[in-house]
Amino acid sequence: MSKLLLFGTGNYSLLMKKYVEQFTDDTIVGFVCHRQYRETPELESLPVFAMDEVKEKCPPSDVLILPTIGYTKMNTLRAQVVDELKSMGYRFASFIHPSAQWYGEAMGEGNIIMERALFCLGSKVGSFNIFCSDSSISHDVMIGDYNFICSGAVLSGYINVGDHSFLGVNSTFKNNIDIADYSLVGAGAYVNQSTSEYSVTVPAKSITVKNMNSMDIEI
């Protein structure tokens, strides 16, 4: 059992507070954020520490930090915060939902893995990634750092994912390709070739058919 600080005070931090409390034996002792974003001294009956005071109030030897920051600016905000906390001497926790299935070879620190995420044999995961519910990581997939893998994303075998990418809801990836750093893949996209850095891949646009009534269609 560990004592945890959650970095962040937004909705995602509050959501992860519920998950940690329900599915782990860890104790959350408070939240931490930069002073300019500290709107209240308490949040859900727990203290909110400013970054410039947290080391005095909660020394690095006493707590672990779970970085509950989403995919803002292609996950670079999460990376900046982690670097700052590392320079202060803090170590990091991971959250792994009990329904997740891990058969991989190696995993780094500070990852968040949600319901029913699957990691097959030979897969390797770096640090500070977020895997949403029902994401599927097939065999021999290599994933770097600071990625956000949305619900239902499916990565086939022998894929290399770099750093700082966003893979959208229900996106699907062909085997034997490389997903370059800072790749953004939209919801429902099918990716059948390697991407380049800072690329944006989206599926064909859905349309609403005019002059047609749903009751006239046999389904």
Buried (B, 14 or more C-beta within 10 A) or exposed (E): EBBBBBBBBBEBBBEBBEBBEEBBEBEBBBBBBEEEEBEEEEBEEBBBBBBEEBBEBBEBEEBBBBBBBBBEEBBBBBBEBBEEBEEEEBBBBBBBBEBBEBEBEEBBBBBBBBBBBBBBEBBBBBBBBBBBBBBBBBBBBBBBBBBBBBBBBBBBBBBBBBBBBBBBBBBBBBBEBBBBBBBBBBBBBBBEEBBEEEBEBEBEEEEEEEEEEEEEEEE
